[in-house]
Amino acid sequence: MPKTVVHHAATDHFDGGLRAFFEYRHLGIPEATAGKLGAHVIRGVAGEGAKPEWHLHELEFQFVYVLKGWVEFEYEDIGHVRLEAGSSVFQPPQIRHREVRHSDDVEMLEVTSPAEFVTRVVPAPI
């Protein structure tokens, strides 16, 4: 049986992850769910801008909720979208997308299933 997991912003730290222009604060969810779910807070790295690159994630579920600032994504099905604090997006499995730009103070909560997944660079949609 999983144990209750508690994390506090005051004692957690951010480290590297999938994208060099973002830092990630891991919330202990993969350990609590035997890798079935992942959850982390993502924030922009000061002085680093987005490096727009079309890609997809091989996963079953991906949800992003903007906590602070703003971020702009482009999706193969709906095009360009700007998300601001309080906005969210469900990204369908294997949807081609790219992060176009973000505010210096952006912070997002991301939840995935599974916790570990493959990311592949892909050609831009036609």
Secondary structure, 3 states (H helix, E strand, C coil): CCCCCCCCCCCCCCECCCCCCEEEEECCHHHHCCCCCEEEEEEECCCCCCCCCCEEEECCEEEEEEEECEEEEEECCCEEEEEECCCEEECCCCCCEEEEEECCCCEEEEEEECCCCEEEECCCCC
